[in-house]
């Protein structure tokens, strides 16, 4: 079994588990070493999955709250303000993605929950490690935002609109986004 396939199955097991899953038990089930399971867990964590290690095994922390995707547009200089606006109102920026006419969907996990996370992200951009994903689509991009309730998401949406960050959907974009 390939590593990616094993990690997908491991994630599904964690999602369905009602109690912690031991590393040794997982290693036996997948016919790999315990070290491979540790590496798989670390890879899943790096993808943004909240997996907790307990004395009895691994537990996937269930996501709480509600999510909504917002299409936004702004300059590079406005990135920090846009992200701070969202976290200050109680939102978590789960990811950023674009719909490119040639490449299709390109998505990156962010998991930005605080002003410190925003500062770290912006510092990395300013250090020249990469340019924002939005630059591949002339500034247009999407964020999946998680909040504790729908009212908080509405407040975030209104604030994004007031600051001129919300953008209109176009014909080539997925229908699922229009139905939110």
Buried (B, 14 or more C-beta within 10 A) or exposed (E): EEEEEBBBBBBEBBEEEEEBBBBEBBBEBBEBEBEBBBBBBEBBEEEEBEBEEEEEBBBBEEEEBBBBBBBBBBEBEBBBEBBBBBBEBBBBBBBBBBBEEEEEEBBEBBEBBEEEBBBEBBEEBEEEEEEBBBEBBEBBBBBBBBBEEEEBBEBBBEBBEEBEBBBEBEEEBEEEEEEE
